[in-house]
Amino acid sequence: METWDGAAVRTRLREAAARDRSGERFGANTHRYELRPPLPEQEIRSFETTHGIALPPEYRAFVAEVGDGPAGPAHGLLPLTTPRPEAVDDWAVDGEWAEDRQPGRLAAPFPLTEPAPGRIGTGYSTLTRGTLLLAELGCGMFLRLVLNGPHTGEIWLFDPDWAGFVPSHPGFHAWYTEWLTAL
């Protein structure tokens, strides 16, 4: 497993914010290149116990060592345990975030054994069981972290109108590092 250097991540975010003072980069006006503090171990353990899951190690290490969002790809990372405090209005992502926290949803088996490309239509709530919402891309598209089964730890793109529900990145570390490097 890759490790995190929280100080290096924060430095990179400060540098990116200095270069993008007007927030022109996609999603910057939402996450503002800022990180919430890391979550205490007890809070992470409590979340896992409450939901009957074990978070994938790369993501778990990030929220424990670096921060609990929001600075991240697209409109930023969604917080793990509490709603977005920076939300000034209702977004569809807030409803998705709350749905993830319904009893049994995160622990439910991830239903896909292979990608589901193309238009999904109805019933997409069933397809996203066993995944954790990571980021909102806009226009009803989300990135989700698979929590169980053979795809555990992978990040999948959920685009019900065009792309379907398909793998996006092999793991959290690669995904976040790719975004950070591109800043």
DOKE-55936 format. One record per residue (C-alpha): residue number from 1; residue in three letters; x, y, z. Coordinates in Angstrom, 3 decimals. Layout:
<nodes>
NUM | Ala | X | Y | Z;
...
</nodes>
This chain:
<nodes>
1 | Met | 0.000 | 0.000 | 0.000;
2 | Glu | 1.161 | 3.504 | -0.817;
3 | Thr | 1.648 | 5.912 | 2.065;
4 | Trp | 0.683 | 9.560 | 2.294;
5 | Asp | 2.790 | 12.594 | 3.081;
6 | Gly | 0.125 | 14.961 | 4.394;
7 | Ala | 2.501 | 17.925 | 4.546;
8 | Ala | 3.489 | 17.430 | 0.887;
9 | Val | -0.161 | 17.193 | -0.159;
10 | Arg | -1.016 | 20.421 | 1.673;
11 | Thr | 2.008 | 22.191 | 0.175;
12 | Arg | 0.966 | 21.127 | -3.316;
13 | Leu | -2.577 | 22.383 | -2.671;
14 | Arg | -1.306 | 25.760 | -1.406;
15 | Glu | 0.857 | 26.114 | -4.520;
16 | Ala | -2.067 | 25.242 | -6.782;
17 | Ala | -4.314 | 27.730 | -4.986;
18 | Ala | -1.682 | 30.460 | -5.432;
19 | Arg | -1.547 | 29.760 | -9.186;
20 | Asp | -5.349 | 29.634 | -9.491;
21 | Arg | -6.407 | 32.593 | -7.342;
22 | Ser | -9.559 | 33.165 | -9.394;
23 | Gly | -10.652 | 29.509 | -9.140;
24 | Glu | -10.698 | 28.855 | -12.890;
25 | Arg | -9.734 | 25.183 | -12.641;
26 | Phe | -12.760 | 22.879 | -12.760;
27 | Gly | -14.153 | 22.356 | -9.264;
28 | Ala | -11.829 | 24.850 | -7.573;
29 | Asn | -14.695 | 27.136 | -6.625;
30 | Thr | -16.185 | 24.201 | -4.693;
31 | His | -13.170 | 22.723 | -2.890;
32 | Arg | -11.002 | 25.887 | -2.853;
33 | Tyr | -7.861 | 23.724 | -2.567;
34 | Glu | -8.596 | 23.273 | 1.138;
35 | Leu | -8.561 | 20.141 | 3.268;
36 | Arg | -10.554 | 19.492 | 6.389;
37 | Pro | -8.490 | 18.029 | 9.226;
38 | Pro | -7.798 | 14.297 | 9.230;
39 | Leu | -10.345 | 12.186 | 11.068;
40 | Pro | -9.435 | 10.671 | 14.427;
41 | Glu | -8.972 | 6.905 | 14.381;
42 | Gln | -11.936 | 6.433 | 16.710;
43 | Glu | -14.255 | 8.306 | 14.334;
44 | Ile | -13.124 | 6.195 | 11.372;
45 | Arg | -13.496 | 2.971 | 13.364;
46 | Ser | -16.940 | 4.054 | 14.529;
47 | Phe | -18.006 | 4.734 | 10.914;
48 | Glu | -16.756 | 1.318 | 9.828;
49 | Thr | -18.502 | -0.421 | 12.735;
50 | Thr | -21.769 | 1.452 | 12.214;
51 | His | -21.828 | 0.530 | 8.526;
52 | Gly | -20.375 | -2.982 | 8.847;
53 | Ile | -17.468 | -2.287 | 6.497;
54 | Ala | -13.719 | -1.926 | 6.392;
55 | Leu | -12.662 | 1.052 | 4.296;
56 | Pro | -10.078 | 0.260 | 1.592;
57 | Pro | -6.628 | 0.942 | 3.108;
58 | Glu | -5.559 | 3.695 | 0.655;
59 | Tyr | -8.674 | 5.764 | 1.296;
60 | Arg | -8.694 | 5.034 | 5.019;
61 | Ala | -5.091 | 6.212 | 5.312;
62 | Phe | -5.928 | 9.408 | 3.416;
63 | Val | -8.779 | 10.461 | 5.706;
64 | Ala | -6.709 | 9.483 | 8.764;
65 | Glu | -3.413 | 11.093 | 7.741;
66 | Val | -4.154 | 13.827 | 5.193;
67 | Gly | -7.723 | 15.131 | 5.448;
68 | Asp | -11.418 | 14.477 | 5.103;
69 | Gly | -11.878 | 16.365 | 1.804;
70 | Pro | -12.873 | 18.587 | 0.146;
71 | Ala | -9.758 | 19.330 | -1.980;
72 | Gly | -9.729 | 16.735 | -4.708;
73 | Pro | -10.686 | 15.871 | -8.255;
74 | Ala | -13.794 | 17.334 | -9.854;
75 | His | -15.877 | 19.217 | -7.267;
76 | Gly | -13.712 | 17.719 | -4.550;
77 | Leu | -13.859 | 14.829 | -2.130;
78 | Leu | -16.968 | 14.339 | -0.098;
79 | Pro | -16.470 | 14.047 | 3.649;
80 | Leu | -16.725 | 10.614 | 5.212;
81 | Thr | -18.669 | 11.152 | 8.418;
82 | Thr | -20.398 | 14.533 | 8.307;
83 | Pro | -22.269 | 16.402 | 5.559;
84 | Arg | -20.486 | 19.042 | 3.519;
85 | Pro | -20.200 | 22.077 | 5.798;
86 | Glu | -19.209 | 24.249 | 2.863;
87 | Ala | -22.528 | 23.596 | 1.114;
88 | Val | -24.379 | 26.840 | 0.663;
89 | Asp | -27.214 | 25.314 | -1.294;
90 | Asp | -28.648 | 21.884 | -1.943;
91 | Trp | -26.848 | 19.775 | -4.515;
92 | Ala | -27.868 | 16.394 | -5.832;
93 | Val | -24.633 | 15.100 | -4.343;
94 | Asp | -25.928 | 15.827 | -0.833;
95 | Gly | -28.823 | 13.437 | -1.380;
96 | Glu | -26.465 | 10.781 | -2.772;
97 | Trp | -24.161 | 11.254 | 0.233;
98 | Ala | -27.065 | 10.786 | 2.651;
99 | Glu | -28.360 | 7.738 | 0.758;
100 | Asp | -24.958 | 6.061 | 1.151;
101 | Arg | -25.305 | 6.323 | 4.918;
102 | Gln | -28.588 | 4.413 | 5.084;
103 | Pro | -28.307 | 1.244 | 7.191;
104 | Gly | -26.808 | -1.683 | 5.305;
105 | Arg | -26.176 | 0.175 | 2.052;
106 | Leu | -22.384 | 0.377 | 2.245;
107 | Ala | -22.046 | -3.204 | 3.493;
108 | Ala | -24.307 | -4.599 | 0.756;
109 | Pro | -22.458 | -6.648 | -1.848;
110 | Phe | -21.273 | -4.648 | -4.849;
111 | Pro | -23.582 | -6.111 | -7.494;
112 | Leu | -21.359 | -5.862 | -10.587;
113 | Thr | -18.807 | -8.442 | -11.625;
114 | Glu | -17.974 | -6.525 | -14.787;
115 | Pro | -18.515 | -2.990 | -16.124;
116 | Ala | -22.009 | -1.891 | -17.140;
117 | Pro | -21.368 | 0.511 | -20.041;
118 | Gly | -24.046 | 2.615 | -21.681;
119 | Arg | -27.270 | 4.209 | -20.534;
120 | Ile | -28.457 | 2.760 | -17.235;
121 | Gly | -31.960 | 4.145 | -16.959;
122 | Thr | -33.822 | 3.295 | -13.765;
123 | Gly | -32.733 | 1.134 | -10.852;
124 | Tyr | -29.304 | 2.700 | -10.571;
125 | Ser | -29.605 | 2.916 | -6.796;
126 | Thr | -29.261 | -0.861 | -6.697;
127 | Leu | -26.092 | -0.766 | -8.815;
128 | Thr | -24.282 | 1.570 | -6.424;
129 | Arg | -24.771 | -0.548 | -3.296;
130 | Gly | -21.478 | -1.514 | -1.723;
131 | Thr | -19.794 | 1.676 | -2.969;
132 | Leu | -18.948 | 4.957 | -1.287;
133 | Leu | -19.515 | 8.261 | -3.068;
134 | Leu | -16.145 | 10.029 | -3.443;
135 | Ala | -16.741 | 12.956 | -5.786;
136 | Glu | -19.333 | 14.609 | -7.963;
137 | Leu | -18.355 | 15.375 | -11.552;
138 | Gly | -21.470 | 17.363 | -12.426;
139 | Cys | -24.449 | 16.492 | -14.628;
140 | Gly | -25.397 | 13.472 | -12.503;
141 | Met | -21.977 | 11.813 | -12.787;
142 | Phe | -20.174 | 10.525 | -9.705;
143 | Leu | -16.992 | 8.695 | -8.779;
144 | Arg | -17.572 | 5.848 | -6.325;
145 | Leu | -15.178 | 3.693 | -4.291;
146 | Val | -15.983 | -0.033 | -4.329;
147 | Leu | -16.051 | -1.365 | -0.756;
148 | Asn | -16.343 | -5.124 | -1.201;
149 | Gly | -15.987 | -8.036 | -3.605;
150 | Pro | -13.364 | -8.565 | -6.303;
151 | His | -13.283 | -4.859 | -7.181;
152 | Thr | -12.656 | -3.610 | -3.621;
153 | Gly | -10.617 | -0.420 | -3.611;
154 | Glu | -11.286 | 0.446 | -7.253;
155 | Ile | -12.868 | 3.745 | -8.246;
156 | Trp | -15.741 | 3.477 | -10.702;
157 | Leu | -17.353 | 6.214 | -12.794;
158 | Phe | -21.121 | 6.345 | -12.500;
159 | Asp | -22.671 | 8.144 | -15.479;
160 | Pro | -26.231 | 6.842 | -15.885;
161 | Asp | -26.933 | 8.768 | -19.095;
162 | Trp | -23.891 | 7.912 | -21.222;
163 | Ala | -20.979 | 5.882 | -19.873;
164 | Gly | -22.836 | 3.622 | -17.434;
165 | Phe | -21.004 | 2.287 | -14.374;
166 | Val | -17.423 | 1.478 | -15.316;
167 | Pro | -13.959 | 1.292 | -13.722;
168 | Ser | -12.108 | 4.609 | -13.657;
169 | His | -8.988 | 4.060 | -11.518;
170 | Pro | -7.388 | 1.020 | -9.876;
171 | Gly | -7.214 | 2.666 | -6.464;
172 | Phe | -7.577 | 5.811 | -4.401;
173 | His | -3.865 | 6.605 | -4.149;
174 | Ala | -3.335 | 6.549 | -7.927;
175 | Trp | -6.479 | 8.608 | -8.542;
176 | Tyr | -5.723 | 11.330 | -6.012;
177 | Thr | -2.010 | 11.466 | -6.859;
178 | Glu | -2.815 | 11.814 | -10.572;
179 | Trp | -5.043 | 14.792 | -9.823;
180 | Leu | -2.524 | 16.362 | -7.471;
181 | Thr | 0.297 | 15.986 | -9.981;
182 | Ala | -1.773 | 17.667 | -12.690;
183 | Leu | -2.317 | 20.803 | -10.602;
</nodes>
